Structures are given as C-alpha cells and as structure tokens.
C-alpha cells in the first residue's frame, strides 16, 4: 500500500447524493446542500465527478424527479466547469479491492470507484450526504456537524 498523499486544496468531488439534495427541495438535506454549494462556489472550489457518478445521478433524477429534470441535469453537468473523470483500469481494480477489503461495509461499486478516483487525484473532500464516504475515512462537505 502506498503512503497517502496530501490532498490538493480547494478541490471537491461531487457525489450523486449531493447533486440530488441540491436540486430537490423535498430532500431532507436540501438546505444544507444549498448552503454548502454556495460556500464552494463563493470560495472558487474546483469540482470533479466521475462518469459513473454522472450515470448514477441521471438514474436517480429519472426515478425521483422525472425525465425532464434528469435530462436537464445531464445538459448542465456537460456544460459546467466540473471535470468528469473517466475511470481507468487501475481505478476499477482499486474499487474492487476496496469492496473486497471492506467486507463489513456496503460500498457500492460507484462509491468505491469514487474513493479510488479521489485518492488518485488527491481530492480531499466530497460534496455528499452518503455516509459511506465518512466510513471510508473521507471528509464530507454538505452535512452539518450535528448530522454527522
């Protein structure tokens, strides 16, 4: 195992739970997501996500918010300044290793691949409400202190 490298400042990984909470006023984390997103934007954070997270988010929007919102999400993410990272073979292998190593956790393949990408790119925090990120030891931007 390699030594962890210091995260690069002001880079954040965007997860599907963050996207959903941000746009869905009925989401229990909507207010927290809006406040966190406002701060990230105001402070000029560089945003990253993966092609798997884009696919997962589109599917979430489709089932929970409808086709129009899902299509709007896809258009907006493709036109945004967010870098969409494609998984490498090493990321895929690392994601599988994470799933096999943490057999007491219910990490999805998308989550584990997100962890792998974040480690490869040295992205410290994730804009997420998915506590699997915290279980893996990553910082979460979004949840307030009292909800963690």
C-alpha contacts under 8 A as a table, 3 or more apart, distances in Angstrom:
res1	aa1	res2	aa2	distance
4	X	119	X	7.90
5	X	122	X	6.63
6	X	122	X	6.72
7	X	122	X	4.54
7	X	123	X	5.35
7	X	124	X	4.98
8	X	11	X	6.42
8	X	122	X	5.85
8	X	123	X	6.01
8	X	124	X	6.95
9	X	123	X	7.92
9	X	124	X	7.77
10	X	44	X	7.44
10	X	45	X	4.69
10	X	46	X	6.22
11	X	45	X	5.50
11	X	46	X	4.76
11	X	47	X	5.95
11	X	48	X	7.44
11	X	123	X	5.72
11	X	124	X	7.08
11	X	125	X	7.42
12	X	45	X	6.77
12	X	46	X	6.32
12	X	47	X	5.16
12	X	48	X	6.18
12	X	123	X	6.04
12	X	124	X	6.75
12	X	125	X	5.33
12	X	126	X	5.34
12	X	127	X	6.56
13	X	47	X	5.97
13	X	48	X	4.78
13	X	49	X	5.40
13	X	118	X	6.99
13	X	123	X	6.70
13	X	125	X	6.46
13	X	126	X	4.48
13	X	127	X	6.01
14	X	18	X	6.56
14	X	19	X	7.23
14	X	47	X	6.71
14	X	48	X	5.98
14	X	49	X	5.08
14	X	126	X	5.82
14	X	127	X	4.94
14	X	128	X	6.71
15	X	18	X	5.38
15	X	19	X	6.52
15	X	49	X	6.80
15	X	53	X	6.29
15	X	126	X	6.81
15	X	127	X	6.00
15	X	128	X	5.29
16	X	19	X	5.04
16	X	20	X	6.11
16	X	53	X	5.96
16	X	54	X	7.42
16	X	56	X	6.62
16	X	57	X	4.86
16	X	60	X	7.89
16	X	128	X	7.21
17	X	20	X	5.14
17	X	21	X	6.05
17	X	57	X	7.86
17	X	128	X	5.42
17	X	129	X	5.57
17	X	130	X	6.31
18	X	21	X	5.21
18	X	22	X	6.02
18	X	33	X	6.57
18	X	127	X	5.53
18	X	128	X	4.40
18	X	129	X	6.03
18	X	142	X	7.33
19	X	22	X	5.19
19	X	23	X	6.55
19	X	57	X	7.21
19	X	128	X	7.99
20	X	23	X	5.58
20	X	24	X	5.86
20	X	27	X	7.56
20	X	57	X	7.36
20	X	60	X	7.65
20	X	61	X	7.16
21	X	24	X	5.40
21	X	25	X	7.39
21	X	27	X	5.40
21	X	28	X	7.43
21	X	29	X	5.51
21	X	30	X	4.67
21	X	33	X	5.89
22	X	25	X	7.65
22	X	29	X	7.89
22	X	30	X	5.47
22	X	31	X	7.88
22	X	33	X	5.08
22	X	34	X	5.63
22	X	37	X	7.70
23	X	30	X	7.32
24	X	27	X	5.42
24	X	30	X	6.47
24	X	65	X	7.89
25	X	30	X	5.64
25	X	31	X	7.95
26	X	30	X	7.08
27	X	30	X	5.22
28	X	31	X	7.81
29	X	32	X	5.36
29	X	33	X	5.98
29	X	129	X	7.59
29	X	143	X	7.54
30	X	33	X	5.05
30	X	34	X	6.16
31	X	34	X	5.24
31	X	35	X	6.30
32	X	35	X	5.20
32	X	36	X	6.09
32	X	142	X	5.92
32	X	143	X	6.35
32	X	144	X	6.78
33	X	36	X	5.12
33	X	37	X	5.94
33	X	142	X	5.41
33	X	143	X	7.61
34	X	37	X	5.11
34	X	38	X	6.00
35	X	38	X	5.13
35	X	39	X	6.35
35	X	142	X	7.97
36	X	39	X	5.16
36	X	40	X	6.24
36	X	141	X	6.76
36	X	142	X	5.37
37	X	40	X	5.04
37	X	41	X	6.04
37	X	142	X	7.91
38	X	41	X	5.21
38	X	42	X	6.00
39	X	42	X	5.07
39	X	43	X	5.98
40	X	43	X	5.27
40	X	44	X	6.09
40	X	45	X	5.35
41	X	44	X	5.11
41	X	45	X	6.26
46	X	82	X	7.15
47	X	81	X	7.38
47	X	82	X	4.84
47	X	83	X	6.36
48	X	82	X	5.28
48	X	83	X	4.68
48	X	84	X	5.92
48	X	85	X	7.01
49	X	53	X	6.43
49	X	54	X	7.33
49	X	82	X	7.06
49	X	83	X	6.34
49	X	84	X	5.05
49	X	85	X	6.05
49	X	114	X	7.87
50	X	53	X	5.15
50	X	54	X	6.34
50	X	83	X	8.00
50	X	84	X	4.97
50	X	85	X	4.48
50	X	86	X	5.82
50	X	87	X	7.10
50	X	114	X	7.00
50	X	117	X	7.80
51	X	54	X	5.04
51	X	55	X	6.31
51	X	84	X	5.97
51	X	85	X	6.11
51	X	86	X	5.47
51	X	87	X	7.31
52	X	55	X	5.09
52	X	56	X	6.11
52	X	86	X	7.94
52	X	110	X	6.05
53	X	56	X	4.92
53	X	57	X	5.88
53	X	110	X	6.56
53	X	114	X	7.79
54	X	57	X	5.13
54	X	58	X	6.07
54	X	74	X	7.61
55	X	58	X	5.19
55	X	59	X	6.28
56	X	59	X	5.16
56	X	60	X	6.22
56	X	110	X	7.82
57	X	60	X	4.97
57	X	61	X	6.08
58	X	61	X	5.18
58	X	62	X	6.03
58	X	70	X	5.24
58	X	71	X	7.54
58	X	73	X	6.95
58	X	74	X	6.72
59	X	62	X	4.99
59	X	63	X	6.28
59	X	70	X	7.38
60	X	63	X	5.36
60	X	64	X	5.90
60	X	65	X	7.73
60	X	70	X	7.92
61	X	64	X	5.20
61	X	65	X	4.93
61	X	66	X	6.19
61	X	67	X	7.41
61	X	69	X	6.33
61	X	70	X	4.78
61	X	73	X	7.90
62	X	65	X	5.74
62	X	66	X	4.59
62	X	67	X	5.05
62	X	68	X	7.99
62	X	69	X	7.13
62	X	70	X	5.04
63	X	66	X	5.96
63	X	67	X	7.97
65	X	68	X	7.93
65	X	69	X	5.96
65	X	70	X	7.11
66	X	69	X	5.69
66	X	70	X	6.29
67	X	70	X	5.01
67	X	71	X	6.04
68	X	71	X	5.20
68	X	72	X	6.08
69	X	72	X	4.94
69	X	73	X	6.07
70	X	73	X	5.13
70	X	74	X	6.37
71	X	74	X	5.11
71	X	75	X	6.26
72	X	75	X	5.15
72	X	76	X	6.05
73	X	76	X	5.14
73	X	77	X	6.07
74	X	77	X	5.40
74	X	78	X	6.22
75	X	78	X	5.35
75	X	79	X	6.27
76	X	79	X	5.14
76	X	80	X	5.93
77	X	80	X	5.08
77	X	81	X	7.93
77	X	82	X	6.86
78	X	82	X	7.97
85	X	117	X	7.80
87	X	90	X	7.91
87	X	91	X	5.66
87	X	92	X	6.59
87	X	113	X	7.55
87	X	117	X	7.26
88	X	91	X	5.01
88	X	92	X	6.36
89	X	92	X	5.07
89	X	93	X	6.18
90	X	93	X	5.04
90	X	94	X	5.98
91	X	94	X	5.02
91	X	95	X	6.02
91	X	113	X	6.23
91	X	116	X	5.42
91	X	117	X	6.27
91	X	120	X	7.94
92	X	95	X	5.06
92	X	96	X	6.29
92	X	113	X	6.30
92	X	116	X	7.83
93	X	96	X	5.15
93	X	97	X	6.18
94	X	97	X	4.95
94	X	98	X	6.17
94	X	112	X	7.96
94	X	113	X	7.37
94	X	116	X	5.96
95	X	98	X	5.09
95	X	99	X	6.36
95	X	109	X	6.67
95	X	112	X	4.64
95	X	113	X	4.67
95	X	114	X	7.96
95	X	115	X	7.36
95	X	116	X	5.86
96	X	99	X	5.12
96	X	100	X	6.20
96	X	109	X	7.42
96	X	112	X	7.34
97	X	100	X	5.15
97	X	101	X	5.89
98	X	101	X	5.13
98	X	102	X	6.00
98	X	112	X	6.28
99	X	102	X	5.43
99	X	103	X	6.47
99	X	105	X	7.86
99	X	107	X	6.35
99	X	108	X	7.81
99	X	109	X	7.48
99	X	112	X	6.69
100	X	103	X	5.68
102	X	105	X	5.56
103	X	106	X	7.64
106	X	132	X	7.80
107	X	111	X	5.92
107	X	112	X	6.10
107	X	132	X	6.48
108	X	111	X	5.08
108	X	112	X	6.18
109	X	112	X	5.11
109	X	113	X	5.99
110	X	113	X	5.11
110	X	114	X	6.09
111	X	114	X	4.98
111	X	115	X	6.32
111	X	132	X	7.56
111	X	133	X	7.62
112	X	115	X	5.05
112	X	116	X	6.30
113	X	116	X	4.93
113	X	117	X	6.18
114	X	117	X	5.12
114	X	118	X	6.04
115	X	118	X	5.10
115	X	119	X	6.15
115	X	133	X	7.60
115	X	136	X	7.98
116	X	119	X	5.19
116	X	120	X	6.16
117	X	120	X	5.06
117	X	121	X	6.07
118	X	121	X	5.30
118	X	122	X	5.60
118	X	123	X	4.79
118	X	124	X	6.96
119	X	122	X	4.89
119	X	123	X	6.44
119	X	124	X	7.94
120	X	123	X	7.92
123	X	126	X	7.93
124	X	138	X	6.85
124	X	139	X	6.51
125	X	138	X	6.29
125	X	139	X	4.56
125	X	140	X	5.47
125	X	141	X	6.26
126	X	133	X	7.67
126	X	138	X	7.39
126	X	139	X	6.32
126	X	140	X	5.04
126	X	141	X	5.72
127	X	140	X	6.00
127	X	141	X	4.69
127	X	142	X	5.70
128	X	131	X	7.97
128	X	133	X	7.88
128	X	140	X	6.03
128	X	141	X	6.31
128	X	142	X	5.92
128	X	143	X	7.63
129	X	140	X	7.34
129	X	142	X	6.36
129	X	143	X	6.15
130	X	133	X	6.18
130	X	134	X	7.90
131	X	134	X	5.15
131	X	135	X	6.25
132	X	135	X	4.83
132	X	136	X	6.19
133	X	136	X	5.22
133	X	137	X	6.46
133	X	138	X	5.32
133	X	139	X	7.20
133	X	140	X	6.94
134	X	137	X	4.85
134	X	138	X	5.00
134	X	139	X	6.18
134	X	140	X	6.61
135	X	138	X	7.43
140	X	143	X	6.92
143	X	147	X	6.07
143	X	148	X	6.46
144	X	147	X	5.47
144	X	148	X	6.75
145	X	148	X	5.52
